[in-house]
Amino acid sequence: MLAAAMATIAERGLDGLTMAGLGRQVGMSSGHLLYYFGSKDELLLQTLEWSEGRLGLERGALLSRQAPARERLDAYVALYIPDGPRDPHWTLWLEVWNRSQNADADMRGRQAAIEGAWHRDLVALLAEGVSRGEFRAVDPDRFAARLRALLDGFSVHVAVGIPGVGREQVLMHVGEFLREGLLR
């Protein structure tokens, strides 16, 4: 069900994802889906959790390989930034963020857990790079917070298709930020 929801978002955007349409795709009634998920918000969050689980495995593999910290940081950034406008993962993320304003504590906690995983992985990578002398002596947690804010801001621009702000431009800006603030 979650893979079908993500495929629908990729093909038709969030407007194309309805309980009735998803039900037809997976051979269930929309009522059964609503019973299972309880709400479209829950469907979206579970789809995001599923997608993030897959990205988390990919991120873990990239970060655990035997390579300099800078190469792994570049891989982290490349995985973080959307592929382009209407990137399905970022489209879903933006919708879940928007809906979180009215979400209950459980849903907000689950969303924070997703954010926390990205942050912890980045902090660990930065701390490793600092300890090995590959990066300047920065506070890994503080630097990670600033870098993720930069990545989030640029990623929103890419995902919504702001003219002149494409993936390559963002990677260039982020590379410059890292050279100026982190690299020796």
C-alpha positions as CSV (number, residue, x, y, z in Angstrom):
1,M,0.0,0.0,0.0
2,L,2.8,2.4,1.0
3,A,4.7,1.7,-2.2
4,A,1.6,2.3,-4.2
5,A,1.0,5.6,-2.4
6,M,4.5,6.7,-3.2
7,A,4.2,5.6,-6.8
8,T,1.0,7.7,-7.1
9,I,2.7,10.7,-5.6
10,A,5.6,10.3,-8.1
11,E,3.2,9.9,-11.1
12,R,0.4,12.3,-10.3
13,G,1.5,14.4,-7.3
14,L,-0.3,14.6,-4.0
15,D,-3.5,15.8,-5.6
16,G,-3.6,12.4,-7.4
17,L,-3.5,10.5,-4.2
18,T,-7.0,9.7,-2.9
19,M,-8.2,6.9,-0.7
20,A,-10.5,5.8,-3.4
21,G,-7.8,5.8,-6.1
22,L,-5.3,4.0,-3.8
23,G,-7.9,1.5,-2.9
24,R,-8.5,0.7,-6.6
25,Q,-4.7,0.3,-7.1
26,V,-4.3,-2.2,-4.2
27,G,-7.7,-3.9,-4.5
28,M,-9.3,-2.6,-1.3
29,S,-12.2,-0.3,-0.7
30,S,-11.5,3.3,0.4
31,G,-13.4,2.5,3.6
32,H,-11.1,-0.3,4.4
33,L,-8.1,1.9,3.8
34,L,-9.6,4.6,6.0
35,Y,-10.3,2.0,8.7
36,Y,-6.7,0.8,8.5
37,F,-5.0,4.2,8.5
38,G,-7.7,6.3,10.2
39,S,-6.9,9.4,8.1
40,K,-5.1,10.6,5.1
41,D,-2.6,12.3,7.4
42,E,-1.8,8.9,8.9
43,L,-1.4,7.4,5.4
44,L,0.9,10.2,4.4
45,L,3.0,9.9,7.5
46,Q,3.3,6.1,7.2
47,T,4.3,6.5,3.6
48,L,6.9,9.0,4.6
49,E,8.2,6.6,7.3
50,W,8.4,3.8,4.8
51,S,10.2,6.0,2.3
52,E,12.6,7.3,5.0
53,G,13.3,3.7,6.1
54,R,14.5,3.0,2.6
55,L,16.5,6.3,2.5
56,G,17.9,5.5,5.9
57,L,19.3,2.2,4.6
58,E,20.9,3.9,1.7
59,R,22.3,6.7,3.9
60,G,23.7,4.1,6.3
61,A,25.4,2.3,3.5
62,L,26.9,5.5,2.2
63,L,28.1,6.7,5.6
64,S,29.6,3.4,6.6
65,R,31.8,2.8,3.6
66,Q,35.5,3.2,3.9
67,A,36.1,6.7,2.5
68,P,37.3,10.1,3.7
69,A,34.6,11.9,5.7
70,R,34.4,14.6,3.0
71,E,33.4,12.1,0.4
72,R,30.8,10.6,2.7
73,L,29.5,14.1,3.5
74,D,29.1,14.9,-0.2
75,A,27.1,11.6,-0.5
76,Y,24.9,12.6,2.4
77,V,24.3,16.0,0.8
78,A,23.5,14.5,-2.6
79,L,21.0,12.1,-1.0
80,Y,19.4,14.9,0.9
81,I,18.8,17.3,-2.0
82,P,15.8,16.6,-4.2
83,D,16.4,15.4,-7.7
84,G,14.3,18.3,-9.1
85,P,10.9,19.9,-9.0
86,R,8.1,17.6,-7.7
87,D,10.6,15.1,-6.3
88,P,8.1,12.6,-4.8
89,H,9.9,12.2,-1.5
90,W,10.2,15.9,-1.0
91,T,6.7,16.5,-2.1
92,L,5.5,14.1,0.5
93,W,7.8,15.6,3.2
94,L,6.5,19.1,2.5
95,E,2.9,17.9,2.8
96,V,3.6,16.1,6.1
97,W,5.4,19.2,7.4
98,N,2.4,21.4,6.4
99,R,-0.1,19.0,8.1
100,S,2.0,18.7,11.2
101,Q,0.8,22.1,12.4
102,N,-2.5,20.3,13.4
103,A,-1.0,16.9,14.2
104,D,-1.2,15.2,17.6
105,A,1.8,14.6,19.8
106,D,2.3,11.0,18.5
107,M,2.5,12.1,14.8
108,R,4.8,15.0,15.7
109,G,7.0,12.7,17.6
110,R,7.2,10.3,14.7
111,Q,8.1,13.1,12.4
112,A,10.7,14.3,14.8
113,A,12.2,10.8,14.9
114,I,12.7,11.0,11.1
115,E,14.4,14.3,11.4
116,G,16.5,13.0,14.3
117,A,17.9,10.2,12.3
118,W,19.2,12.5,9.6
119,H,20.6,14.8,12.3
120,R,22.3,12.0,14.3
121,D,24.0,10.6,11.2
122,L,25.3,14.0,10.2
123,V,26.6,14.8,13.7
124,A,28.4,11.4,13.9
125,L,30.0,12.0,10.5
126,L,31.1,15.6,11.4
127,A,32.5,14.4,14.7
128,E,34.5,11.7,13.0
129,G,35.8,14.2,10.4
130,V,36.8,16.6,13.2
131,S,38.5,13.9,15.3
132,R,40.5,12.7,12.2
133,G,41.6,16.2,11.4
134,E,39.7,16.2,8.1
135,F,37.4,19.0,9.2
136,R,38.0,22.2,11.3
137,A,37.3,21.9,15.0
138,V,33.6,22.8,14.9
139,D,30.8,21.7,17.3
140,P,29.3,18.9,15.3
141,D,25.8,19.3,16.6
142,R,25.7,23.1,16.0
143,F,27.3,22.8,12.5
144,A,24.8,19.9,11.6
145,A,21.9,22.1,12.7
146,R,23.1,25.0,10.5
147,L,23.9,22.7,7.5
148,R,20.5,20.9,7.7
149,A,18.7,24.3,7.8
150,L,20.6,25.3,4.7
151,L,19.8,22.0,3.0
152,D,16.1,22.2,4.0
153,G,15.8,25.7,2.7
154,F,17.4,25.0,-0.6
155,S,15.6,21.7,-0.9
156,V,12.2,23.4,-0.6
157,H,13.2,25.7,-3.5
158,V,14.3,22.8,-5.7
159,A,11.2,20.7,-4.8
160,V,8.7,23.5,-5.6
161,G,10.6,24.5,-8.8
162,I,11.8,28.0,-8.0
163,P,13.3,29.2,-11.3
164,G,17.1,29.4,-11.1
165,V,17.4,27.2,-8.1
166,G,18.1,23.7,-9.4
167,R,19.9,20.7,-7.9
168,E,23.3,21.6,-9.4
169,Q,23.1,25.2,-8.2
170,V,22.3,24.0,-4.7
171,L,25.1,21.5,-4.6
172,M,27.4,24.3,-5.7
173,H,26.2,26.6,-2.9
174,V,26.4,23.9,-0.3
175,G,29.9,22.9,-1.5
176,E,31.0,26.5,-1.0
177,F,29.4,26.7,2.5
178,L,31.4,23.5,3.4
179,R,34.6,24.8,2.0
180,E,34.3,28.1,3.9
181,G,33.1,26.7,7.2
182,L,34.3,23.2,7.6
183,L,37.1,22.1,5.4
184,R,40.8,22.6,6.3
